[in-house]
Amino acid sequence: MKPQTEHRLIQLLYIAADGMAAELVWFAFLYFRWLVLDERVTNLDAFFAPAFDFSLADSYHPSLMFPLGCLLVFYFSGYYLRPGKQKLSSLLWTTLISIIIIAFGAFWFIIIDDVRIVDVHRYYKSVMVLTLFLLVLITIPRVLLYFFVQKHFRRERVIVKMEEGMTEHDLYQRINELFLTGKEIMIEPRLFDVFSGAAQIIHIDEFPLIVVSEPNMRDWELVVKRTFDVVASAVMLVLLSPLLLLLALVVRLDSPGRAIYKQERIGLRGQTFNILKFRSMYEGAENDGPKLSQADDARITRVGRVLRKYRLDELPQFVNILRGEMSIVGPRPERPFFVAQIMERAPYYCLLYKVRPGLTSWGPVKVGYTDTMEKMLQRLMYDITYTENMSLVLDLKIMLRTVGVLIDGKGQ
């Protein structure tokens, strides 16, 4: 089974298990309240009894809302992002925080709407009962599922060591090849990595190792980042649809050829994909092979110069973002032809493969269009810095800087 297919199946297993457990929690909670309210259980009313006249309002259906709300919280906690990879301690902590959020969310959106309050303090007691059910019925299945996945679906790890006679170029060439396999890649840390804290170091059998195939970002942040990518891209495509149609028409009228063209780029895990752009050069401009664009490049059309100046030629890439091939913020993807040249001088380029390439990043903001190999290497350093320091705050800063670049028309 392919690693990606296996990953999807485990995700579905996690979601199904949580959905059934959440529904069980809600009905167990309702049953408990019915027992206490109907005085079928004695000696509990003084502390536990919610003492509400329970009836479901016609305006909502808690039996459906509650499990869906649970799944939403679990999704944004990052629990489904990398199933089976997180530590058990991390899983338990994430589950506890999620349960607290769910319990108080249920209080404000469901429980508080019940009628005929006998004692306001029993609101909190009702939340305590719900929290207890959540802790038991959510946590136990998760722990059992965790050990099941660890035993039967453990992702293969590869530890790359610097052997005798092996150069740094050889090391990164090996890492570059492994990215295409989808395996978890680890290397032994250098002294600088340990003291600088610039790398995510874990311990396996007491040996420190650096995970080079996973982004340096917390799971919940990655989920928020991807959700923002999808929502923002969909909204932008809808809002900008008149402009996109106008630009496509202008490009076609300006010179013969397609309005939008596809170009092969290297993205996440070293996989190739077709990036979408408005055509800014004459048709057949690269029949003689790929070339870097220059400031006064004769291959660029009149409309193309304007598109490049304000980066409007990049707008179709919102489609790439919706497909999951790109992110709004991330290292700019490069063509295989130039990647091969870059890796001859900077073999660590493959470290960019652990994140989705982006519409913008520190590299394009700081360096702009790369018309020389030196600028490409300079942009690479900014992109490497980004991947090692990823955060939602940094993404926001980069987006704000990008807006400034667009307003100033600093494109080429």
C-alpha atoms as a printed R data frame, in Angstrom:
    type eleno elety resid chain resno       x      y       z
1   ATOM     1    CA   MET     A     1   0.000  0.000   0.000
2   ATOM     2    CA   LYS     A     2   1.306  3.469  -0.889
3   ATOM     3    CA   PRO     A     3   2.286  5.647   2.112
4   ATOM     4    CA   GLN     A     4  -0.186  8.370   1.104
5   ATOM     5    CA   THR     A     5  -3.075  5.913   0.793
6   ATOM     6    CA   GLU     A     6  -2.184  4.338   4.123
7   ATOM     7    CA   HIS     A     7  -2.027  7.782   5.726
8   ATOM     8    CA   ARG     A     8  -5.528  8.640   4.449
9   ATOM     9    CA   LEU     A     9  -6.958  5.371   5.739
10  ATOM    10    CA   ILE     A    10  -5.520  5.969   9.209
11  ATOM    11    CA   GLN     A    11  -6.935  9.485   9.204
12  ATOM    12    CA   LEU     A    12 -10.397  8.126   8.339
13  ATOM    13    CA   LEU     A    13 -10.045  5.519  11.089
14  ATOM    14    CA   TYR     A    14  -9.205  8.230  13.630
15  ATOM    15    CA   ILE     A    15 -12.126 10.410  12.516
16  ATOM    16    CA   ALA     A    16 -14.611  7.517  12.577
17  ATOM    17    CA   ALA     A    17 -13.471  6.429  16.048
18  ATOM    18    CA   ASP     A    18 -13.779  9.972  17.421
19  ATOM    19    CA   GLY     A    19 -17.169 10.494  15.788
20  ATOM    20    CA   MET     A    20 -18.642  7.339  17.316
21  ATOM    21    CA   ALA     A    21 -17.077  8.070  20.700
22  ATOM    22    CA   ALA     A    22 -18.455 11.635  20.692
23  ATOM    23    CA   GLU     A    23 -21.961 10.407  19.878
24  ATOM    24    CA   LEU     A    24 -21.685  7.836  22.670
25  ATOM    25    CA   VAL     A    25 -20.578 10.569  25.093
26  ATOM    26    CA   TRP     A    26 -23.606 12.705  24.292
27  ATOM    27    CA   PHE     A    27 -26.146  9.897  24.685
28  ATOM    28    CA   ALA     A    28 -24.461  8.709  27.883
29  ATOM    29    CA   PHE     A    29 -24.730 12.268  29.182
30  ATOM    30    CA   LEU     A    30 -28.423 12.460  28.236
31  ATOM    31    CA   TYR     A    31 -29.130  9.092  29.847
32  ATOM    32    CA   PHE     A    32 -27.440 10.154  33.054
33  ATOM    33    CA   ARG     A    33 -29.511 13.339  33.196
34  ATOM    34    CA   TRP     A    34 -32.685 11.387  32.571
35  ATOM    35    CA   LEU     A    35 -31.895  8.988  35.429
36  ATOM    36    CA   VAL     A    36 -31.198 11.784  37.878
37  ATOM    37    CA   LEU     A    37 -34.108 13.985  36.836
38  ATOM    38    CA   ASP     A    38 -36.512 11.091  37.050
39  ATOM    39    CA   GLU     A    39 -35.087 10.274  40.497
40  ATOM    40    CA   ARG     A    40 -34.148  6.787  39.344
41  ATOM    41    CA   VAL     A    41 -30.717  7.238  40.904
42  ATOM    42    CA   THR     A    42 -30.624  8.235  44.563
43  ATOM    43    CA   ASN     A    43 -27.985 10.076  46.616
44  ATOM    44    CA   LEU     A    44 -26.606 11.822  43.533
45  ATOM    45    CA   ASP     A    45 -28.964 14.776  43.279
46  ATOM    46    CA   ALA     A    46 -27.154 16.814  45.946
47  ATOM    47    CA   PHE     A    47 -23.997 17.060  43.882
48  ATOM    48    CA   PHE     A    48 -24.426 15.865  40.289
49  ATOM    49    CA   ALA     A    49 -28.016 16.544  39.332
50  ATOM    50    CA   PRO     A    50 -28.296 19.189  36.631
51  ATOM    51    CA   ALA     A    51 -31.938 19.647  37.649
52  ATOM    52    CA   PHE     A    52 -33.107 20.939  34.260
53  ATOM    53    CA   ASP     A    53 -36.340 20.157  32.494
54  ATOM    54    CA   PHE     A    54 -34.568 18.527  29.549
55  ATOM    55    CA   SER     A    55 -36.227 18.871  26.193
56  ATOM    56    CA   LEU     A    56 -34.657 19.330  22.798
57  ATOM    57    CA   ALA     A    57 -35.570 22.629  21.206
58  ATOM    58    CA   ASP     A    58 -36.829 22.585  17.632
59  ATOM    59    CA   SER     A    59 -34.152 25.082  16.543
60  ATOM    60    CA   TYR     A    60 -31.180 22.757  17.021
61  ATOM    61    CA   HIS     A    61 -30.259 19.105  17.303
62  ATOM    62    CA   PRO     A    62 -27.544 18.556  19.927
63  ATOM    63    CA   SER     A    63 -27.225 14.874  19.041
64  ATOM    64    CA   LEU     A    64 -25.849 16.027  15.674
65  ATOM    65    CA   MET     A    65 -24.220 19.290  16.752
66  ATOM    66    CA   PHE     A    66 -22.196 17.761  19.561
67  ATOM    67    CA   PRO     A    67 -20.216 15.120  17.586
68  ATOM    68    CA   LEU     A    68 -19.681 17.550  14.705
69  ATOM    69    CA   GLY     A    69 -18.424 20.159  17.147
70  ATOM    70    CA   CYS     A    70 -16.100 17.583  18.700
71  ATOM    71    CA   LEU     A    71 -14.652 16.642  15.316
72  ATOM    72    CA   LEU     A    72 -14.123 20.311  14.494
73  ATOM    73    CA   VAL     A    73 -12.166 20.886  17.704
74  ATOM    74    CA   PHE     A    74 -10.166 17.696  17.183
75  ATOM    75    CA   TYR     A    75  -9.366 18.773  13.620
76  ATOM    76    CA   PHE     A    76  -7.989 22.159  14.660
77  ATOM    77    CA   SER     A    77  -6.014 20.534  17.457
78  ATOM    78    CA   GLY     A    78  -3.938 18.865  14.737
79  ATOM    79    CA   TYR     A    79  -4.785 15.357  15.931
80  ATOM    80    CA   TYR     A    80  -5.681 14.103  12.438
81  ATOM    81    CA   LEU     A    81  -2.733 15.698  10.640
82  ATOM    82    CA   ARG     A    82  -0.030 13.115  11.341
83  ATOM    83    CA   PRO     A    83  -1.827 10.134  12.923
84  ATOM    84    CA   GLY     A    84   0.430  7.625  14.596
85  ATOM    85    CA   LYS     A    85   3.466  9.907  14.528
86  ATOM    86    CA   GLN     A    86   2.894 11.925  17.675
87  ATOM    87    CA   LYS     A    87   4.181 10.777  21.043
88  ATOM    88    CA   LEU     A    88   1.688  9.265  23.488
89  ATOM    89    CA   SER     A    89   2.316 12.103  25.976
90  ATOM    90    CA   SER     A    90   1.595 14.628  23.220
91  ATOM    91    CA   LEU     A    91  -1.576 12.773  22.252
92  ATOM    92    CA   LEU     A    92  -2.849 12.781  25.839
93  ATOM    93    CA   TRP     A    93  -2.110 16.474  26.298
94  ATOM    94    CA   THR     A    94  -3.821 17.402  23.017
95  ATOM    95    CA   THR     A    95  -6.829 15.275  23.987
96  ATOM    96    CA   LEU     A    96  -7.112 16.924  27.415
97  ATOM    97    CA   ILE     A    97  -7.039 20.457  25.981
98  ATOM    98    CA   SER     A    98  -9.595 19.500  23.326
99  ATOM    99    CA   ILE     A    99 -11.923 17.987  25.924
100 ATOM   100    CA   ILE     A   100 -11.833 21.127  28.056
101 ATOM   101    CA   ILE     A   101 -12.690 23.264  25.014
102 ATOM   102    CA   ILE     A   102 -15.521 20.903  24.008
103 ATOM   103    CA   ALA     A   103 -17.023 20.785  27.508
104 ATOM   104    CA   PHE     A   104 -17.195 24.560  27.842
105 ATOM   105    CA   GLY     A   105 -18.365 24.906  24.248
106 ATOM   106    CA   ALA     A   106 -21.214 22.476  24.929
107 ATOM   107    CA   PHE     A   107 -22.096 24.478  28.030
108 ATOM   108    CA   TRP     A   108 -22.395 27.784  26.164
109 ATOM   109    CA   PHE     A   109 -24.091 26.484  23.023
110 ATOM   110    CA   ILE     A   110 -26.273 23.614  24.290
111 ATOM   111    CA   ILE     A   111 -26.591 23.132  28.047
112 ATOM   112    CA   ILE     A   112 -27.208 26.790  28.909
113 ATOM   113    CA   ASP     A   113 -30.285 26.806  26.644
114 ATOM   114    CA   ASP     A   114 -32.087 24.268  28.817
115 ATOM   115    CA   VAL     A   115 -35.065 25.619  30.720
116 ATOM   116    CA   ARG     A   116 -36.423 25.729  34.312
117 ATOM   117    CA   ILE     A   117 -33.194 26.233  36.216
118 ATOM   118    CA   VAL     A   118 -33.474 24.968  39.791
119 ATOM   119    CA   ASP     A   119 -29.978 25.896  40.955
120 ATOM   120    CA   VAL     A   120 -27.509 27.885  38.828
121 ATOM   121    CA   HIS     A   121 -24.549 26.138  40.490
122 ATOM   122    CA   ARG     A   122 -25.688 22.882  38.973
123 ATOM   123    CA   TYR     A   123 -24.767 24.234  35.568
124 ATOM   124    CA   TYR     A   124 -21.133 23.667  36.484
125 ATOM   125    CA   LYS     A   125 -21.853 20.259  37.915
126 ATOM   126    CA   SER     A   126 -23.446 19.308  34.614
127 ATOM   127    CA   VAL     A   127 -20.278 20.393  32.791
128 ATOM   128    CA   MET     A   128 -18.214 18.286  35.192
129 ATOM   129    CA   VAL     A   129 -20.253 15.196  34.352
130 ATOM   130    CA   LEU     A   130 -19.889 15.841  30.619
131 ATOM   131    CA   THR     A   131 -16.137 16.338  31.023
132 ATOM   132    CA   LEU     A   132 -15.846 13.046  32.884
133 ATOM   133    CA   PHE     A   133 -17.651 11.163  30.107
134 ATOM   134    CA   LEU     A   134 -15.397 12.816  27.526
135 ATOM   135    CA   LEU     A   135 -12.236 11.882  29.402
136 ATOM   136    CA   VAL     A   136 -13.227  8.247  29.639
137 ATOM   137    CA   LEU     A   137 -14.971  7.608  26.318
138 ATOM   138    CA   ILE     A   138 -12.636  9.687  24.122
139 ATOM   139    CA   THR     A   139  -9.240  9.060  25.722
140 ATOM   140    CA   ILE     A   140  -9.417  5.275  26.152
141 ATOM   141    CA   PRO     A   141 -10.306  4.518  22.480
142 ATOM   142    CA   ARG     A   142  -7.604  6.952  21.356
143 ATOM   143    CA   VAL     A   143  -4.931  5.242  23.423
144 ATOM   144    CA   LEU     A   144  -5.985  1.796  22.163
145 ATOM   145    CA   LEU     A   145  -6.021  3.075  18.582
146 ATOM   146    CA   TYR     A   146  -2.604  4.654  19.091
147 ATOM   147    CA   PHE     A   147  -1.002  1.324  20.034
148 ATOM   148    CA   PHE     A   148  -2.844 -0.454  17.204
149 ATOM   149    CA   VAL     A   149  -1.492  2.003  14.618
150 ATOM   150    CA   GLN     A   150   1.997  1.869  16.149
151 ATOM   151    CA   LYS     A   151   1.989 -1.896  15.776
152 ATOM   152    CA   HIS     A   152   0.444 -2.320  12.329
153 ATOM   153    CA   PHE     A   153   0.974  0.951  10.436
154 ATOM   154    CA   ARG     A   154   4.286  2.280  11.667
155 ATOM   155    CA   ARG     A   155   5.811  4.643   9.110
156 ATOM   156    CA   GLU     A   156   9.221  3.541   7.927
157 ATOM   157    CA   ARG     A   157  12.120  5.653   9.166
158 ATOM   158    CA   VAL     A   158  15.451  6.094   7.463
159 ATOM   159    CA   ILE     A   159  18.481  7.351   9.390
160 ATOM   160    CA   VAL     A   160  21.097  8.866   7.096
161 ATOM   161    CA   LYS     A   161  24.598  8.863   8.577
162 ATOM   162    CA   MET     A   162  27.700 10.664   7.404
163 ATOM   163    CA   GLU     A   163  29.911  7.708   6.590
164 ATOM   164    CA   GLU     A   164  33.650  7.751   6.024
165 ATOM   165    CA   GLY     A   165  34.550  9.311   2.688
166 ATOM   166    CA   MET     A   166  31.034 10.752   2.318
167 ATOM   167    CA   THR     A   167  30.826 14.452   1.459
168 ATOM   168    CA   GLU     A   168  28.056 16.857   2.473
169 ATOM   169    CA   HIS     A   169  26.915 16.861  -1.153
170 ATOM   170    CA   ASP     A   170  26.580 13.059  -1.031
171 ATOM   171    CA   LEU     A   171  24.575 13.318   2.200
172 ATOM   172    CA   TYR     A   172  22.037 15.750   0.791
173 ATOM   173    CA   GLN     A   173  21.849 13.878  -2.501
174 ATOM   174    CA   ARG     A   174  20.799 10.816  -0.511
175 ATOM   175    CA   ILE     A   175  18.217 12.878   1.398
176 ATOM   176    CA   ASN     A   176  16.926 14.285  -1.900
177 ATOM   177    CA   GLU     A   177  16.329 10.762  -3.218
178 ATOM   178    CA   LEU     A   178  14.609  9.648   0.001
179 ATOM   179    CA   PHE     A   179  12.070 12.482  -0.088
180 ATOM   180    CA   LEU     A   180  10.434 10.855  -3.105
181 ATOM   181    CA   THR     A   181   9.835  7.639  -1.128
182 ATOM   182    CA   GLY     A   182   7.636  9.326   1.490
183 ATOM   183    CA   LYS     A   183   9.705  7.849   4.324
184 ATOM   184    CA   GLU     A   184  10.545  9.684   7.525
185 ATOM   185    CA   ILE     A   185  14.116 10.953   7.116
186 ATOM   186    CA   MET     A   186  16.503 11.569  10.017
187 ATOM   187    CA   ILE     A   187  20.147 12.569  10.265
188 ATOM   188    CA   GLU     A   188  22.644 12.798  13.092
189 ATOM   189    CA   PRO     A   189  22.896 16.383  14.367
190 ATOM   190    CA   ARG     A   190  26.068 18.379  14.096
191 ATOM   191    CA   LEU     A   191  27.392 20.234  17.131
192 ATOM   192    CA   PHE     A   192  26.119 23.537  15.734
193 ATOM   193    CA   ASP     A   193  22.593 22.160  15.366
194 ATOM   194    CA   VAL     A   194  22.541 21.073  19.015
195 ATOM   195    CA   PHE     A   195  23.751 24.364  20.487
196 ATOM   196    CA   SER     A   196  21.866 26.701  18.170
197 ATOM   197    CA   GLY     A   197  18.518 24.921  18.593
198 ATOM   198    CA   ALA     A   198  17.960 25.466  14.869
199 ATOM   199    CA   ALA     A   199  16.758 21.922  14.306
200 ATOM   200    CA   GLN     A   200  14.003 19.693  15.679
201 ATOM   201    CA   ILE     A   201  15.946 17.068  17.647
202 ATOM   202    CA   ILE     A   202  14.309 13.871  18.932
203 ATOM   203    CA   HIS     A   203  15.743 10.847  20.713
204 ATOM   204    CA   ILE     A   204  15.443  7.244  19.530
205 ATOM   205    CA   ASP     A   205  17.116  4.617  21.658
206 ATOM   206    CA   GLU     A   206  18.903  7.450  23.502
207 ATOM   207    CA   PHE     A   207  20.506  8.751  20.273
208 ATOM   208    CA   PRO     A   208  19.687 12.346  19.213
209 ATOM   209    CA   LEU     A   209  18.437 12.676  15.629
210 ATOM   210    CA   ILE     A   210  17.168 15.510  13.455
211 ATOM   211    CA   VAL     A   211  13.929 14.966  11.536
212 ATOM   212    CA   VAL     A   212  14.491 16.627   8.171
213 ATOM   213    CA   SER     A   213  11.303 15.449   6.439
214 ATOM   214    CA   GLU     A   214   8.762 17.189   8.702
215 ATOM   215    CA   PRO     A   215   8.046 20.943   8.964
216 ATOM   216    CA   ASN     A   216   9.185 22.827  12.075
217 ATOM   217    CA   MET     A   217   5.660 23.864  12.981
218 ATOM   218    CA   ARG     A   218   3.181 22.586  15.536
219 ATOM   219    CA   ASP     A   219   0.400 20.402  14.181
220 ATOM   220    CA   TRP     A   220  -2.420 22.764  15.108
221 ATOM   221    CA   GLU     A   221  -0.602 25.630  13.370
222 ATOM   222    CA   LEU     A   222  -0.212 23.536  10.225
223 ATOM   223    CA   VAL     A   223  -3.955 22.827  10.268
224 ATOM   224    CA   VAL     A   224  -4.797 26.507  10.687
225 ATOM   225    CA   LYS     A   225  -2.320 27.379   7.928
226 ATOM   226    CA   ARG     A   226  -3.862 24.903   5.478
227 ATOM   227    CA   THR     A   227  -7.423 25.944   6.393
228 ATOM   228    CA   PHE     A   228  -6.521 29.579   5.787
229 ATOM   229    CA   ASP     A   229  -4.953 28.631   2.445
230 ATOM   230    CA   VAL     A   230  -8.119 26.907   1.256
231 ATOM   231    CA   VAL     A   231 -10.577 29.543   2.496
232 ATOM   232    CA   ALA     A   232  -8.502 32.543   1.357
233 ATOM   233    CA   SER     A   233  -7.814 31.032  -2.076
234 ATOM   234    CA   ALA     A   234 -11.463 30.182  -2.681
235 ATOM   235    CA   VAL     A   235 -12.549 33.683  -1.625
236 ATOM   236    CA   MET     A   236  -9.864 35.367  -3.752
237 ATOM   237    CA   LEU     A   237 -10.776 33.341  -6.846
238 ATOM   238    CA   VAL     A   238 -14.421 34.336  -6.463
239 ATOM   239    CA   LEU     A   239 -13.752 38.018  -5.720
240 ATOM   240    CA   LEU     A   240 -11.091 38.365  -8.402
241 ATOM   241    CA   SER     A   241 -12.907 36.362 -11.075
242 ATOM   242    CA   PRO     A   242 -13.818 39.508 -13.123
243 ATOM   243    CA   LEU     A   243 -10.194 40.675 -12.977
244 ATOM   244    CA   LEU     A   244  -8.913 37.206 -13.894
245 ATOM   245    CA   LEU     A   245 -11.177 37.066 -16.938
246 ATOM   246    CA   LEU     A   246 -10.116 40.571 -17.968
247 ATOM   247    CA   LEU     A   247  -6.412 39.748 -17.623
248 ATOM   248    CA   ALA     A   248  -6.854 36.531 -19.607
249 ATOM   249    CA   LEU     A   249  -8.542 38.500 -22.393
250 ATOM   250    CA   VAL     A   250  -5.851 41.193 -22.414
251 ATOM   251    CA   VAL     A   251  -3.055 38.595 -22.562
252 ATOM   252    CA   ARG     A   252  -4.714 36.887 -25.543
253 ATOM   253    CA   LEU     A   253  -5.239 40.178 -27.390
254 ATOM   254    CA   ASP     A   254  -1.703 41.381 -26.721
255 ATOM   255    CA   SER     A   255   0.048 38.452 -28.397
256 ATOM   256    CA   PRO     A   256  -0.831 35.063 -29.927
257 ATOM   257    CA   GLY     A   257  -0.899 32.106 -27.565
258 ATOM   258    CA   ARG     A   258  -2.623 30.788 -24.468
259 ATOM   259    CA   ALA     A   259  -3.611 33.172 -21.682
260 ATOM   260    CA   ILE     A   260  -2.563 30.751 -18.946
261 ATOM   261    CA   TYR     A   261   0.338 28.377 -19.250
262 ATOM   262    CA   LYS     A   262   1.613 25.488 -17.181
263 ATOM   263    CA   GLN     A   263   5.206 25.091 -16.078
264 ATOM   264    CA   GLU     A   264   6.730 22.116 -14.269
265 ATOM   265    CA   ARG     A   265   7.992 22.903 -10.773
266 ATOM   266    CA   ILE     A   266   9.265 20.852  -7.826
267 ATOM   267    CA   GLY     A   267   7.148 21.004  -4.692
268 ATOM   268    CA   LEU     A   268   6.333 19.107  -1.512
269 ATOM   269    CA   ARG     A   269   8.493 16.001  -0.948
270 ATOM   270    CA   GLY     A   270  10.302 16.612  -4.224
271 ATOM   271    CA   GLN     A   271   7.204 15.822  -6.306
272 ATOM   272    CA   THR     A   272   6.719 17.708  -9.564
273 ATOM   273    CA   PHE     A   273   3.536 19.641 -10.349
274 ATOM   274    CA   ASN     A   274   2.353 22.130 -12.966
275 ATOM   275    CA   ILE     A   275   2.278 25.701 -11.720
276 ATOM   276    CA   LEU     A   276  -0.280 28.035 -13.335
277 ATOM   277    CA   LYS     A   277   0.605 31.557 -14.462
278 ATOM   278    CA   PHE     A   278  -0.679 34.191 -16.844
279 ATOM   279    CA   ARG     A   279   1.570 34.098 -19.881
280 ATOM   280    CA   SER     A   280   3.947 37.071 -19.742
281 ATOM   281    CA   MET     A   281   6.286 36.000 -22.575
282 ATOM   282    CA   TYR     A   282   5.775 35.407 -26.258
283 ATOM   283    CA   GLU     A   283   4.664 31.910 -27.202
284 ATOM   284    CA   GLY     A   284   7.669 29.639 -27.693
285 ATOM   285    CA   ALA     A   285  10.013 31.935 -25.743
286 ATOM   286    CA   GLU     A   286  11.845 28.947 -24.274
287 ATOM   287    CA   ASN     A   287  12.020 26.660 -27.261
288 ATOM   288    CA   ASP     A   288  15.806 26.801 -26.941
289 ATOM   289    CA   GLY     A   289  15.681 25.793 -23.286
290 ATOM   290    CA   PRO     A   290  14.948 27.430 -19.900
291 ATOM   291    CA   LYS     A   291  16.530 30.836 -19.305
292 ATOM   292    CA   LEU     A   292  16.325 33.247 -16.387
293 ATOM   293    CA   SER     A   293  14.423 36.437 -17.185
294 ATOM   294    CA   GLN     A   294  16.312 39.738 -17.290
295 ATOM   295    CA   ALA     A   295  15.213 43.309 -16.584
296 ATOM   296    CA   ASP     A   296  14.928 44.174 -20.300
297 ATOM   297    CA   ASP     A   297  14.151 40.667 -21.538
298 ATOM   298    CA   ALA     A   298  12.944 40.824 -25.155
299 ATOM   299    CA   ARG     A   299  10.861 37.694 -24.598
300 ATOM   300    CA   ILE     A   300   8.472 39.544 -22.267
301 ATOM   301    CA   THR     A   301   5.332 41.020 -23.852
302 ATOM   302    CA   ARG     A   302   4.033 44.548 -23.223
303 ATOM   303    CA   VAL     A   303   1.220 43.255 -21.025
304 ATOM   304    CA   GLY     A   304   3.619 40.773 -19.450
305 ATOM   305    CA   ARG     A   305   5.812 43.590 -18.110
306 ATOM   306    CA   VAL     A   306   2.850 45.082 -16.289
307 ATOM   307    CA   LEU     A   307   1.761 41.688 -14.974
308 ATOM   308    CA   ARG     A   308   5.249 40.967 -13.642
309 ATOM   309    CA   LYS     A   309   5.688 44.437 -12.151
310 ATOM   310    CA   TYR     A   310   2.664 43.945  -9.885
311 ATOM   311    CA   ARG     A   311   2.931 40.127  -9.678
312 ATOM   312    CA   LEU     A   312  -0.459 39.739 -11.347
313 ATOM   313    CA   ASP     A   313   0.873 36.857 -13.436
314 ATOM   314    CA   GLU     A   314   0.904 34.754 -10.235
315 ATOM   315    CA   LEU     A   315  -2.840 35.036  -9.511
316 ATOM   316    CA   PRO     A   316  -3.828 31.698 -11.177
317 ATOM   317    CA   GLN     A   317  -1.709 29.959  -8.535
318 ATOM   318    CA   PHE     A   318  -4.632 30.238  -6.136
319 ATOM   319    CA   VAL     A   319  -5.868 27.171  -8.040
320 ATOM   320    CA   ASN     A   320  -2.611 25.369  -7.192
321 ATOM   321    CA   ILE     A   321  -3.206 26.273  -3.551
322 ATOM   322    CA   LEU     A   322  -6.726 24.819  -3.591
323 ATOM   323    CA   ARG     A   323  -5.347 21.617  -5.104
324 ATOM   324    CA   GLY     A   324  -2.926 21.262  -2.196
325 ATOM   325    CA   GLU     A   325   0.153 21.709  -4.384
326 ATOM   326    CA   MET     A   326   1.056 25.088  -2.882
327 ATOM   327    CA   SER     A   327   0.474 27.322   0.127
328 ATOM   328    CA   ILE     A   328   0.003 31.083   0.289
329 ATOM   329    CA   VAL     A   329   3.282 31.407   2.206
330 ATOM   330    CA   GLY     A   330   6.168 29.058   1.519
331 ATOM   331    CA   PRO     A   331   9.406 28.746  -0.455
332 ATOM   332    CA   ARG     A   332   8.972 29.607  -4.113
333 ATOM   333    CA   PRO     A   333   8.993 26.432  -6.252
334 ATOM   334    CA   GLU     A   334  11.660 26.194  -8.932
335 ATOM   335    CA   ARG     A   335  11.964 24.342 -12.224
336 ATOM   336    CA   PRO     A   336  13.843 21.018 -12.240
337 ATOM   337    CA   PHE     A   337  16.382 22.452 -14.706
338 ATOM   338    CA   PHE     A   338  17.444 25.164 -12.258
339 ATOM   339    CA   VAL     A   339  17.086 22.977  -9.153
340 ATOM   340    CA   ALA     A   340  19.767 20.681 -10.558
341 ATOM   341    CA   GLN     A   341  22.090 23.682 -11.000
342 ATOM   342    CA   ILE     A   342  21.327 25.056  -7.531
343 ATOM   343    CA   MET     A   343  22.003 21.706  -5.861
344 ATOM   344    CA   GLU     A   344  25.476 21.593  -7.389
345 ATOM   345    CA   ARG     A   345  26.358 24.649  -5.299
346 ATOM   346    CA   ALA     A   346  23.847 24.291  -2.464
347 ATOM   347    CA   PRO     A   347  22.999 20.584  -1.982
348 ATOM   348    CA   TYR     A   348  20.796 21.412   1.028
349 ATOM   349    CA   TYR     A   349  18.120 22.779  -1.338
350 ATOM   350    CA   CYS     A   350  16.202 19.544  -0.730
351 ATOM   351    CA   LEU     A   351  15.403 20.745   2.817
352 ATOM   352    CA   LEU     A   352  12.714 22.918   1.229
353 ATOM   353    CA   TYR     A   353  10.818 19.771   0.220
354 ATOM   354    CA   LYS     A   354   9.380 19.299   3.724
355 ATOM   355    CA   VAL     A   355   6.884 22.145   3.234
356 ATOM   356    CA   ARG     A   356   4.496 23.153   0.468
357 ATOM   357    CA   PRO     A   357   5.949 25.793  -1.857
358 ATOM   358    CA   GLY     A   358   4.268 29.156  -1.623
359 ATOM   359    CA   LEU     A   359   2.833 32.043  -3.562
360 ATOM   360    CA   THR     A   360   5.162 34.265  -1.547
361 ATOM   361    CA   SER     A   361   7.911 33.945   1.069
362 ATOM   362    CA   TRP     A   362  10.908 35.779   2.493
363 ATOM   363    CA   GLY     A   363  12.894 34.947  -0.639
364 ATOM   364    CA   PRO     A   364  10.674 36.723  -3.197
365 ATOM   365    CA   VAL     A   365  10.023 39.616  -0.802
366 ATOM   366    CA   LYS     A   366  13.712 40.230  -0.064
367 ATOM   367    CA   VAL     A   367  15.306 39.286  -3.393
368 ATOM   368    CA   GLY     A   368  12.521 39.713  -5.931
369 ATOM   369    CA   TYR     A   369  12.779 38.032  -9.332
370 ATOM   370    CA   THR     A   370  15.902 35.915  -9.603
371 ATOM   371    CA   ASP     A   371  17.701 36.736 -12.853
372 ATOM   372    CA   THR     A   372  21.069 35.259 -11.791
373 ATOM   373    CA   MET     A   373  22.236 32.105 -10.024
374 ATOM   374    CA   GLU     A   374  23.644 34.269  -7.210
375 ATOM   375    CA   LYS     A   375  20.172 35.695  -6.556
376 ATOM   376    CA   MET     A   376  18.745 32.178  -6.599
377 ATOM   377    CA   LEU     A   377  21.201 31.128  -3.904
378 ATOM   378    CA   GLN     A   378  20.448 34.278  -1.932
379 ATOM   379    CA   ARG     A   379  16.724 33.559  -2.127
380 ATOM   380    CA   LEU     A   380  17.403 29.985  -1.060
381 ATOM   381    CA   MET     A   381  18.992 31.182   2.187
382 ATOM   382    CA   TYR     A   382  15.896 33.228   3.019
383 ATOM   383    CA   ASP     A   383  13.646 30.256   2.202
384 ATOM   384    CA   ILE     A   384  15.731 27.882   4.343
385 ATOM   385    CA   THR     A   385  15.480 30.400   7.189
386 ATOM   386    CA   TYR     A   386  11.702 30.429   6.742
387 ATOM   387    CA   THR     A   387  11.362 26.634   6.869
388 ATOM   388    CA   GLU     A   388  13.410 26.493  10.087
389 ATOM   389    CA   ASN     A   389  11.352 29.224  11.795
390 ATOM   390    CA   MET     A   390   7.834 28.651  10.492
391 ATOM   391    CA   SER     A   391   4.956 30.117  12.466
392 ATOM   392    CA   LEU     A   392   1.588 31.750  11.838
393 ATOM   393    CA   VAL     A   393   3.000 35.080  13.030
394 ATOM   394    CA   LEU     A   394   5.852 34.847  10.512
395 ATOM   395    CA   ASP     A   395   3.361 34.011   7.746
396 ATOM   396    CA   LEU     A   396   1.368 37.124   8.631
397 ATOM   397    CA   LYS     A   397   4.492 39.302   8.512
398 ATOM   398    CA   ILE     A   398   5.443 37.918   5.097
399 ATOM   399    CA   MET     A   399   1.943 38.517   3.702
400 ATOM   400    CA   LEU     A   400   2.002 42.117   4.906
401 ATOM   401    CA   ARG     A   401   5.456 42.632   3.353
402 ATOM   402    CA   THR     A   402   4.156 41.116   0.107
403 ATOM   403    CA   VAL     A   403   1.301 43.609  -0.014
404 ATOM   404    CA   GLY     A   404   3.903 46.380   0.208
405 ATOM   405    CA   VAL     A   405   5.851 44.865  -2.691
406 ATOM   406    CA   LEU     A   406   2.691 44.697  -4.815
407 ATOM   407    CA   ILE     A   407   1.759 48.314  -4.068
408 ATOM   408    CA   ASP     A   408   5.283 49.536  -4.873
409 ATOM   409    CA   GLY     A   409   5.365 47.523  -8.106
410 ATOM   410    CA   LYS     A   410   8.765 46.020  -7.376
411 ATOM   411    CA   GLY     A   411   8.241 42.993  -9.586
412 ATOM   412    CA   GLN     A   412  10.184 42.337 -12.770
